[in-house]
Amino acid sequence: MSDDGHRTPGLSIRPVTEADIQAVVDLWDEAGMTTYASADEIVEEVTTKMARDPDLFLVGEVDGVVVATVMGTFDGHRGRIKRLAVGRDHRRVGMGGQLTAELERLFEARGITRIRLEVWAENVGGLAFWEHRGYTLEPDIRYFVRNLGGSSDPC
Ligand SMILES: CC(C)(COP(=O)(O)OP(=O)(O)OC[C@H]1O[C@@H](n2cnc3c(N)ncnc32)[C@H](O)[C@@H]1OP(=O)(O)O)[C@@H](O)C(=O)NCCC(=O)NCCS
């Protein structure tokens, strides 16, 4: 179940804290989101993000254990969603939906009227999730990237 009104029993959602850093990195590892960088670089990424829009970087906890994350960012124009991850043992009970609903509520409270996000084309589950939540694929936009400073960062 993933209706906004249907709360997954035991899930509490709150902004990330420094004490969560390792749990967040472990979840991202499990979700295959950290293959592009070293462990230290990922920790640095979490720490840097926590200094910006910390209220939009959320974790979901069950029994005091972090089992889900989502990172919202605001560029002054649009809201962007990154790093939605739910631990394997906790999927398909609505947690991803609830974290996203909470982030959408926070975006709306800031006056943000449109959200953008990227999904790897092969991520069939991710695509199905966003479609289920009412997000639509934008057929008229192509996504350009350019690395700086000699970086070979693939994402
Ligand atoms: C994608 C992800 C966040 C979904 O989290 P979740 O908590 O399992 O999602 P929900 O339970 O809220 O799912 C809501 C609905 O989305 C759809 N959905 C979610 N995961 C799906 C999957 N793997 N395949 C097909 N549909 C899926 C279903 O319609 C589901 O409703 P249902 O369970 O009643 O059928 C989770 O699978 C995950 O962490 N994946 C790895 C990381 C990732 O790909 N993140 C997204 C990056 S864009």
The ligand as an SDF file (V2000), in Angstrom:
LIG
                    3D

 48 50  0  0  0  0  0  0  0  0999 V2000
   12.0410    2.6250   -5.9600 C   0  0  0  0  0  0  0  0  0  0  0  0
   11.8980    2.4460   -4.4370 C   0  0  0  0  0  0  0  0  0  0  0  0
   12.3660    3.6920   -3.7380 C   0  0  0  0  0  0  0  0  0  0  0  0
   10.4140    2.2200   -4.1310 C   0  0  0  0  0  0  0  0  0  0  0  0
   10.2350    2.2270   -2.7200 O   0  0  0  0  0  0  0  0  0  0  0  0
    9.0390    1.4120   -2.0510 P   0  0  0  0  0  0  0  0  0  0  0  0
    8.9720    1.8170   -0.6270 O   0  0  0  0  0  0  0  0  0  0  0  0
    9.1860   -0.0260   -2.3170 O   0  0  0  0  0  0  0  0  0  0  0  0
    7.8050    1.9900   -2.8490 O   0  0  0  0  0  0  0  0  0  0  0  0
    6.2510    1.9310   -2.4320 P   0  0  0  0  0  0  0  0  0  0  0  0
    6.0010    0.7530   -1.5600 O   0  0  0  0  0  0  0  0  0  0  0  0
    5.8740    3.2840   -1.8840 O   0  0  0  0  0  0  0  0  0  0  0  0
    5.6180    1.6950   -3.8670 O   0  0  0  0  0  0  0  0  0  0  0  0
    4.4930    2.4100   -4.3360 C   0  0  0  0  0  0  0  0  0  0  0  0
    4.0950    1.8410   -5.6850 C   0  0  0  0  0  0  0  0  0  0  0  0
    5.1280    2.0930   -6.6390 O   0  0  0  0  0  0  0  0  0  0  0  0
    5.1870    0.9880   -7.5580 C   0  0  0  0  0  0  0  0  0  0  0  0
    6.4590    0.2840   -7.3930 N   0  0  0  0  0  0  0  0  0  0  0  0
    7.3650    0.4510   -6.4190 C   0  0  0  0  0  0  0  0  0  0  0  0
    8.4470   -0.3390   -6.6100 N   0  0  0  0  0  0  0  0  0  0  0  0
    8.1910   -1.0450   -7.7340 C   0  0  0  0  0  0  0  0  0  0  0  0
    8.9170   -2.0490   -8.4430 C   0  0  0  0  0  0  0  0  0  0  0  0
   10.1400   -2.4680   -8.0450 N   0  0  0  0  0  0  0  0  0  0  0  0
    8.3710   -2.5540   -9.5640 N   0  0  0  0  0  0  0  0  0  0  0  0
    7.1600   -2.1380   -9.9910 C   0  0  0  0  0  0  0  0  0  0  0  0
    6.4060   -1.2000   -9.3530 N   0  0  0  0  0  0  0  0  0  0  0  0
    6.9240   -0.6490   -8.2370 C   0  0  0  0  0  0  0  0  0  0  0  0
    4.0270    0.0700   -7.1900 C   0  0  0  0  0  0  0  0  0  0  0  0
    2.8900    0.5120   -7.9230 O   0  0  0  0  0  0  0  0  0  0  0  0
    3.8630    0.3620   -5.7120 C   0  0  0  0  0  0  0  0  0  0  0  0
    2.5610    0.0590   -5.2340 O   0  0  0  0  0  0  0  0  0  0  0  0
    2.1980   -1.4560   -4.8180 P   0  0  0  0  0  0  0  0  0  0  0  0
    3.3090   -1.9690   -3.9520 O   0  0  0  0  0  0  0  0  0  0  0  0
    0.9060   -1.2930   -4.1000 O   0  0  0  0  0  0  0  0  0  0  0  0
    2.1060   -2.2240   -6.1020 O   0  0  0  0  0  0  0  0  0  0  0  0
   12.6950    1.2100   -3.9250 C   0  0  0  0  0  0  0  0  0  0  0  0
   12.3920    0.0850   -4.7260 O   0  0  0  0  0  0  0  0  0  0  0  0
   14.1900    1.4000   -3.9670 C   0  0  0  0  0  0  0  0  0  0  0  0
   14.7710    1.8930   -3.0000 O   0  0  0  0  0  0  0  0  0  0  0  0
   14.8450    1.0120   -5.0860 N   0  0  0  0  0  0  0  0  0  0  0  0
   16.3020    1.1530   -5.2140 C   0  0  0  0  0  0  0  0  0  0  0  0
   16.7040    2.5970   -5.3490 C   0  0  0  0  0  0  0  0  0  0  0  0
   15.9660    3.2860   -6.4790 C   0  0  0  0  0  0  0  0  0  0  0  0
   15.8440    2.7750   -7.5780 O   0  0  0  0  0  0  0  0  0  0  0  0
   15.4660    4.5070   -6.1700 N   0  0  0  0  0  0  0  0  0  0  0  0
   14.7530    5.3220   -7.1100 C   0  0  0  0  0  0  0  0  0  0  0  0
   15.7570    6.1040   -7.8470 C   0  0  0  0  0  0  0  0  0  0  0  0
   14.9430    7.1780   -8.9470 S   0  0  0  0  0  0  0  0  0  0  0  0
  1  2  1  0
  2  3  1  0
  2  4  1  0
  2 36  1  0
  4  5  1  0
  5  6  1  0
  6  7  2  0
  6  8  1  0
  6  9  1  0
  9 10  1  0
 10 11  2  0
 10 12  1  0
 10 13  1  0
 13 14  1  0
 14 15  1  0
 15 16  1  0
 15 30  1  0
 16 17  1  0
 17 18  1  0
 17 28  1  0
 18 19  1  0
 18 27  1  0
 19 20  2  0
 20 21  1  0
 21 22  1  0
 21 27  2  0
 22 23  1  0
 22 24  2  0
 24 25  1  0
 25 26  2  0
 26 27  1  0
 28 29  1  0
 28 30  1  0
 30 31  1  0
 31 32  1  0
 32 33  2  0
 32 34  1  0
 32 35  1  0
 36 37  1  0
 36 38  1  0
 38 39  2  0
 38 40  1  0
 40 41  1  0
 41 42  1  0
 42 43  1  0
 43 44  2  0
 43 45  1  0
 45 46  1  0
 46 47  1  0
 47 48  1  0
M  END
$$$$
